[in-house]
Amino acid sequence: MQTRASNRTIAEKDVDSVLHPYTNLKRHAEVGPLVITRGQGVKVYDESGKEYIEGLAGLWCTSLGWGEERLVEAAAAQMRRLPFYHLFSHKAHDAGVELCARLLEMAPAPMSKVFLAGSGSEANDTAVKLIHYRSNALGKPDKKKIIARDKAYHGVTVATASLTGLVNNQRSFDLPIPGVLRAACPHHYRFALPGESEEEFSTRLAGELEALILAEGPDTVAAFFAEPVMGAGGVIVPPAGYFPKIQAVLDRHDVLLVVDEVICGFGRTGKMFGTETFGIRPDMMTLAKGLTSGYAPLSALMVNERVYAPVAEESGRIGVFGHGYTYGGHPVSAAVALETLNIYAERDILSHIATVGPVLQDGLRALRGHPLVGEARGIGLIGALELVADKPTRTPFPPELTVGAKVVAKAQDRGVILRAMGDAVAFAPPLVISEGEIAEMLRRFGQALDEAHGELGRG
C-alpha cells in the first residue's frame, strides 16, 4: 500500500524535509528546488529531462564532468576491498598513504606532511588549530592572531566562517570569533584609487598589511590566509605584483602564509596550483574540490617542516596530537582521488586548459561591451562578469534589485547553471569542457543578459 509520502514528487518531499545551505529558507518553501537527477560530461539534467550546461562545475568541483566511469570503478573496487578504515593511533590504509605521498610529490613548494579531512572547511579549520598549537609549542602563546581578507571565503565552521570575509556568513551566527583581523580585498577594479595602477595598488595594500601587523604587534600575529583567486567573493584575480609584495611583509614579521587552494587547485587557474600561477611560497596549503573531481568528499592540508616540526615536538610533550576526523582520509575517497590525479596526468589536463581557457576568457571579455557589464575578469577556466548600473562611474546596482541573481535565474531558464555573488556572475565549468560548449554556454548567457537589460530598462 502506497503512503501519501511515496506519492509526492521529489520537490514536494524536499520542501518538507531538507534544510538547504545558502538558500533563502522562507522563499524556498514557496518556489521549491531544481531537482537534478543525472549528469553526463559538462551537462546535468533535471527530473523533467531538461538539459543544463553546468557552468560552475557543481560547486567549483566537478572538474572531470559527470559520468567518469574510471572514478566510479575506483570507488567500487575500494568499497569491495576495504570500505572503511582510519588513520588514528598509529593505523593507516594503503590508499591514504599513497595519496599523501603523491600530493607531496606534486606540491609546488616544499612540504613535509599531509593531513586528510573531509571538506575544505575542515582543512582550513585544522590549519587554524595547528597555528595555535604551533605557537604554544614555540613558547609564543600571544602569537595567535590570524589575518584574512575582505571578501575571502575559507569555509563555514565557527573558525573558518570567522576568516571568511562575507557578511552573510557571519550575520546572526555571532561571528567572527576573537583573534581574526581583516585586510583589504585586492580587487583593483572596485577598490583602486583614481589613476592607481595595479602595481601601485598592490604596493599600497602591502603597506596597509604591514601597518596592521605593526599596530597589532608582530609578536601577536601568527598567520595570513589567502586564496590565489578569490572564489566566492567574486572571482577576484590578484593585481600585478600583489603576492610577492604581500609575501615580503609576512617574511619580515615571521607570519605564516596559508594558501587556500580549495577552488584553484588541480588546474583551475591554468597551472596545477594557483600557488604556481602567482608565484606564492606557502607554509600551509589546503586542497579539496578538484582533488576528487567532487565524486567523493575529501580535503587535504599540506604543511611544511617549519609548521610540522614544532607540532610534532608538542605532541611528544603532551603525549598525543589530539585532532582528527572519523572520515578524514576515507579510503574510498582516497582511492577516487588517486584515480583523479591519474586522469589529470594521463589526459594532460593542463594542455587542454591552455587551449580552452583563452576561449572562455575571450568570450567573457567580448561581453564587456554589454550595457550591464562593468568588468570581465578571470584566468584559466575561472572567470566572472561584474554587473553595474553605470559603466563610466562603476556604480553598482542597489542590492535590493538583486540583478545578479535575476540574470543567473534567466540563464538557468535557458539551460545554463551559474552562480551570482552579489552582482558578480561566476563561471567555472568542468575542466573537460570543449570550445563549442563554452561558446554555447556564453551564447545562452548573453541571451539572459539581454533579457535582463530589457526588463531593467522598462522598469
Residue pairs with C-beta under 8 A, 6 or more apart in sequence:
5 13
9 47
10 33
10 35
10 47
11 32
11 33
11 35
11 47
12 32
14 32
14 33
14 35
15 28
15 29
15 32
15 33
18 33
19 25
20 28
20 33
34 46
34 412
35 46
35 47
36 44
36 45
36 46
36 47
36 52
37 45
37 46
37 47
38 44
38 45
38 66
39 45
39 54
39 62
39 65
39 66
39 67
40 65
40 66
40 67
41 65
41 66
41 67
41 430
41 432
42 53
42 54
42 65
42 66
42 429
42 430
42 432
42 433
42 434
42 437
43 51
43 52
43 53
43 54
43 66
44 51
44 52
44 54
44 66
44 417
45 51
45 52
46 52
50 415
51 415
52 412
52 415
52 416
52 417
53 415
53 416
53 417
53 429
53 437
53 440
53 441
53 444
54 62
54 66
54 417
54 429
54 430
55 411
55 416
55 417
55 418
55 427
55 428
55 429
55 441
55 445
56 417
56 418
56 419
56 426
56 427
56 428
56 429
57 63
57 294
57 428
57 429
57 430
57 431
58 294
59 289
59 294
60 231
60 262
60 263
60 268
60 289
60 382
60 428
61 288
61 289
61 290
61 293
61 294
62 293
62 294
62 295
62 430
63 266
63 267
63 268
63 289
63 290
63 293
63 294
63 340
63 349
63 430
63 431
63 432
64 71
64 293
64 340
64 343
64 430
64 431
64 432
65 293
65 430
65 432
65 433
68 293
68 295
68 343
70 339
70 342
70 343
71 292
71 293
71 295
71 336
71 339
71 340
71 343
72 295
74 335
74 336
74 338
74 339
75 295
75 296
75 332
75 335
75 336
77 335
78 95
78 331
78 332
78 334
78 335
78 336
79 332
82 93
82 95
82 331
83 331
83 332
84 330
84 331
84 332
85 91
85 93
85 331
86 93
86 324
86 326
86 328
86 329
87 93
87 96
87 116
87 324
87 328
87 329
88 324
93 329
93 331
93 334
95 331
95 334
95 335
95 338
96 116
96 329
96 331
96 334
98 334
98 338
99 114
99 116
99 300
99 329
99 334
99 337
99 338
100 113
100 114
100 116
100 300
102 338
102 341
103 111
103 114
103 287
103 300
103 302
104 111
104 112
104 113
104 114
104 302
106 272
106 341
107 285
107 302
108 272
108 273
108 275
108 276
109 275
109 280
109 281
109 282
109 285
109 304
110 304
110 305
111 285
111 302
111 303
111 304
112 303
112 304
112 305
112 307
112 308
112 309
113 302
113 303
113 308
114 300
114 301
114 302
114 303
115 123
115 126
115 300
115 301
115 302
115 303
115 328
116 298
116 299
116 300
116 328
116 329
116 334
117 123
117 126
117 298
117 299
117 300
117 301
117 325
117 328
117 329
118 297
118 298
118 299
118 325
118 327
118 328
118 330
118 333
119 155
119 288
119 297
119 299
120 154
120 155
120 260
120 262
120 286
120 288
120 289
120 299
121 154
121 155
121 156
121 157
121 160
122 155
122 157
122 299
122 325
122 328
123 262
123 286
123 287
123 288
123 299
123 300
123 301
124 154
124 155
124 157
124 159
124 160
124 163
124 225
124 258
124 260
124 262
124 286
124 301
125 155
125 157
125 159
125 160
126 301
126 323
127 223
127 225
127 258
127 284
127 286
127 301
128 146
128 159
128 160
128 163
129 159
129 323
130 284
130 301
130 303
130 307
130 311
131 144
131 146
131 222
131 223
131 256
131 258
132 144
132 222
133 311
133 314
134 222
134 307
134 310
134 311
134 314
135 141
135 142
135 143
135 144
135 222
136 314
137 310
137 311
137 313
137 314
137 317
138 310
140 219
142 217
142 219
142 220
143 219
143 220
143 221
143 222
144 179
144 220
144 222
145 179
145 180
145 181
145 216
145 220
145 221
145 222
146 163
146 179
146 180
146 181
146 221
146 222
146 223
146 224
146 225
147 180
147 181
147 182
147 183
147 209
147 212
147 213
147 221
147 223
147 224
147 225
147 255
148 154
148 163
148 164
148 165
148 180
148 181
148 182
148 183
148 224
148 225
148 226
149 165
149 182
149 183
149 184
149 185
149 186
149 225
149 226
149 230
150 165
150 182
150 183
150 184
150 185
150 233
151 165
151 166
151 185
151 187
151 230
151 233
151 234
151 236
152 163
152 164
152 165
152 166
152 185
152 225
152 226
152 227
152 230
152 233
152 260
153 164
153 165
153 166
153 169
153 227
153 230
153 231
153 232
153 233
154 160
154 163
154 164
154 225
154 227
154 260
155 161
155 163
155 164
156 164
156 169
158 175
158 177
159 177
161 169
161 170
161 173
161 175
161 176
162 170
162 175
162 176
162 177
162 180
163 176
163 180
163 225
164 170
165 182
165 185
165 233
166 232
166 233
169 175
170 176
181 212
181 216
181 221
183 205
183 208
183 209
183 212
183 224
184 191
184 205
184 208
184 209
185 191
185 230
185 233
185 236
186 201
186 202
186 205
186 230
186 236
186 238
186 239
186 242
187 230
187 234
187 236
188 196
188 198
188 201
188 239
189 374
189 375
189 377
189 386
189 394
190 386
190 394
191 201
192 198
192 200
192 201
192 239
193 201
193 204
196 204
197 240
198 239
198 240
198 241
198 242
199 239
199 240
199 241
201 239
202 238
202 239
202 240
202 241
202 242
202 245
202 246
203 241
203 245
205 242
205 245
205 246
206 242
206 245
206 246
206 248
206 249
209 224
209 246
209 249
210 249
210 252
210 253
213 221
213 249
213 253
213 255
214 253
218 253
218 254
218 255
221 253
221 255
222 255
222 256
223 255
223 256
223 257
223 258
223 283
223 284
224 246
224 250
224 255
224 256
224 257
224 258
225 258
225 260
226 243
226 246
226 257
226 258
226 259
226 260
226 280
227 259
227 260
227 261
227 262
227 263
227 264
227 274
228 238
228 243
228 259
228 261
228 264
228 269
228 273
228 274
228 275
228 277
228 278
228 280
229 235
229 236
229 237
229 238
229 263
229 264
229 268
229 269
229 274
229 379
229 382
230 236
231 262
231 263
231 264
231 382
231 426
231 428
232 421
233 421
234 384
234 386
234 421
234 422
234 424
234 426
235 377
235 378
235 382
235 383
235 384
235 421
235 424
235 426
235 427
235 428
236 377
237 377
237 378
237 379
238 278
242 278
243 278
243 279
243 280
244 279
247 257
247 280
247 281
249 255
250 256
250 257
256 283
256 284
256 306
256 307
257 280
257 281
257 282
257 283
257 284
258 282
258 283
258 284
258 285
258 286
259 274
259 275
259 280
259 282
259 284
259 285
259 286
260 286
261 273
261 274
261 275
261 285
261 286
261 287
262 286
262 287
262 288
262 289
262 299
263 289
263 382
263 428
264 273
264 274
264 277
264 382
265 272
265 273
265 274
265 285
265 287
265 288
265 289
265 290
265 291
266 272
266 273
266 287
266 289
266 290
266 291
266 340
266 344
267 290
267 344
267 349
267 350
267 353
267 380
267 381
267 431
268 274
268 290
268 380
268 381
268 382
268 428
268 431
269 277
269 278
269 379
269 380
269 382
270 277
270 350
270 353
270 354
270 357
270 379
270 380
270 381
271 277
271 350
271 380
272 344
272 350
273 285
274 280
275 281
275 282
275 285
277 379
277 380
282 304
283 303
283 304
283 306
283 307
284 301
284 302
284 303
284 304
284 307
285 301
285 302
286 299
286 300
286 301
286 302
287 299
287 300
287 301
287 302
288 298
288 299
288 300
290 340
290 431
291 298
291 299
291 300
291 337
291 340
292 298
292 333
292 336
292 337
292 340
293 336
293 340
295 336
295 340
296 330
296 332
296 333
296 336
296 337
297 327
297 330
297 333
298 329
298 330
298 333
298 334
298 336
298 337
303 311
311 321
312 321
315 321
327 333
343 349
344 350
349 431
349 432
352 431
352 432
353 380
353 381
353 431
355 435
356 381
356 433
356 434
356 435
356 438
357 379
357 380
357 381
359 435
359 438
359 439
360 378
360 381
360 383
360 427
360 429
360 438
360 442
361 378
361 379
361 383
363 438
363 439
363 442
364 376
364 377
364 378
364 383
364 384
364 385
364 427
364 442
365 376
366 442
367 373
367 376
367 385
367 442
367 446
367 449
368 375
368 376
370 446
370 449
370 450
370 453
371 391
371 453
372 387
372 388
372 403
372 407
372 449
372 452
372 453
372 456
373 385
373 386
373 387
373 388
373 391
373 449
374 386
374 387
374 388
374 391
374 394
375 385
375 386
375 388
376 383
376 384
376 385
376 386
377 383
377 384
377 386
378 384
378 427
381 428
381 429
381 431
381 433
382 426
382 427
382 428
383 426
383 427
383 428
384 421
384 424
384 425
384 426
384 427
385 424
385 425
385 427
386 423
386 424
387 397
387 403
387 404
387 407
387 423
387 424
387 425
388 394
388 395
388 396
388 397
388 423
389 395
389 396
389 397
389 398
396 422
396 423
397 403
397 423
399 422
401 456
403 423
403 452
403 456
404 420
404 421
404 422
404 423
404 424
404 425
405 420
406 452
406 455
407 420
407 425
407 448
407 449
407 452
408 418
408 419
408 420
408 425
408 448
410 447
410 448
410 451
410 452
411 417
411 418
411 425
411 444
411 445
411 448
412 418
413 448
414 444
414 445
414 447
414 448
415 444
416 441
416 444
416 445
416 448
418 425
418 426
418 427
418 445
419 425
419 426
420 426
425 445
427 441
429 437
429 438
429 441
433 441
